[in-house]
Amino acid sequence: MSENVVVDLPGEMISTTEKIGLQKYVNDVEVLLQSAQGAAPAVVKGVFSTGRPWTQFVATKNFKAPTVLPGLTLRFYRNIQYFKSNYIMVFLGLFAYCVFMSPFLLITMIASFYGYKKLTSGPKTWKIGNWELTKSQQHVIVAGCTTIVLWFAGIGAAFFWVLGATVIVVGLHASFFNPEALMISNDPEQVPMIEQV
């Protein structure tokens, strides 16, 4: 029943050299960079298209203190879900404010974006001595150098200031904004909160 089949393939087989060190991961990094470039515009467009009106976001008549603690946590999560795009824009606004208030950080960021632009429009490979660097390795080197320069420019302090300010602003807004004032439809997702007393 079982027959042995012999297939004769004429010709020579060309063996490839095994990649060693960081070169093993070059293809993975290239695939990751290509997929990130296609996904980023869609994410940004999605964030800005689902934003709630700013007049609704800052309506002072809708702010009131919660009566009980379980109502506070439910209110917090509901507001985070409802206003998430607005909160992301608040973060980006605070980040832009922080960058513009630090001239050295602003100049460093502009220089790093210019360097990245030159890198993407430059040659496919760089030669440094006997080493030939691919595009992915060039990206890693530029990212490492940029990170070091940005760290000395104060990006760490700026980032943690923006993060802290965002947590405070978003936390206060999400805790004190009354989502029941917005519930006007019969959508089951937007049922008013029931608080236990």
Secondary structure by P-SEA (a helix, b strand, c coil): cbbbbbbbbcbbbbbbccccccccaaaaaaaaaaaaaaaaaaaaaaaaaaccccccccccccbbbbccaaaaaaaaaaaaaaaaaaaaaaaaaaaaaaaaacaaaaaaaaaaaaaaaaaaacccccccccccccaaaaaaaaaaaaaaaaaaacaaaaaaaaaaaaaaaaaaaaacccccccccccccccccccccc
